[in-house]
Amino acid sequence: MRILVFALLCCFCPSCVQTQIPEIVVVNNPDGTHSSECTISVETLALNDGRITVIPTIWEGRRLDPKQAISLAVESGLCFRSFDTHEQADEFAATRSLAGGATTFGFLGYVCP
């Protein structure tokens, strides 16, 4: 698992269910800046069949550790974008972050098609 401080969205999840998209709540950082989103890249069979998947570690203003973030992502029934390589996931996350993260794009997860 690679932890990043940036992040984006899209996939096919066989177990996805209709669910609510969490509200975006900006959090204050210790250095005085603000974040609408922090992400990690994970590889777990519970998301995208083990592919490298970018998930948020901020849910409705609450910062989560990686284990909590994975559990919430799985339990949410939402889909999250997956990638073939960590480099692709990192680039996706960095690009999203530089453009404003969740404040610009909305919550990272989405209701599955």
N, C-alpha and C positions, 0 to 999 in steps of 0.2 A: 504494500500500500504506500502510495506517495502522497504526502500532504502538501497542498498548494494554498496560497492565499488569494487566489483569483478563480475565475470560472467560465457554461451555455446549455442547449436543449434538443432531443429527438431519438426514437428507437421503436422496436416492436417487442412488447412484453407479453408473453403468453398468459400471465396471471394477473394482468392489470384489470382494475375495476373502476367504475365511475366514482370519482371522489372530488372533494373540494381542493382547489389550489390554495396553499397557505398564503396568508397576508404578508406583504413585504413590510418589515419593520426595521428601520435603520438603527444600528447599534453604535454606541460610542466606543472608540478604541482608546487604550491607555495613553497613546501619543497625541490625543486630541482630535484625530481624524475620525471619520464615520465610515461604516461599511453597511451595504445593503445585502452583501453576499460574501461568503468565504466558501471555498470548495476543497474537496479532496478527490483524488482519483483512486478508485478501489477495484479490486478483482475479487468478486465473490459469486459463486454459482447462483445465489439468490437474485442477482441483478444481471440481466442481459446474458444469461448463460455463462457467466465468468469472464466476459469481455471487460476490458478496461472501461470503467464507467465514471463519469464526473457527477458528484452529488454535493449538495450544499451541507455546510456545517452550521449555518444559521437558519433556524426555523422560527418564524414569527417573533423575531427579536431575541431568541434564546440561542446562545452558543452551545454547541454539542461537541463532545469528544468523538473521535472517529467511530468507535463502537456504537455509540448512541445514534450517530448520523446514519450509519448503515442500517441499523434496526428501523429507524423512522422511515428511511427511503423505501425499504422493503415493505413495511406495514402500510405505507401511504397508498399503495396501489397505483402510484404515478409512474410514468416512464421517464427515463433519464438517458441522455445521449451517451453512446458508447463508441469506442475507438479501437483501431487495430494496434496502435502503439502509444506509449506514454508520451512521446514527443507530440503526437497529434492532440492528445488530451490536454497537454500543457499549453499548446498553442491556442486551442479553443478557449481554455480558461483565461489565459492572459489577454487575448483579444476581447473577450467579453468584459473582463474587468476594466481594461483601458477605456472601453466605450460606456462604462457606467454600471455594469453588472445588473443586478435585479432591478435597480431604479430605472434603468433604460429598457431592459428586456422582459421584466417580470420574473416570477419565480422560475427557477431552473427546471423543475419537473413539470410535466404536462400530462393532461388526460390522454391516455393511450387511444390511438385510432381504432 
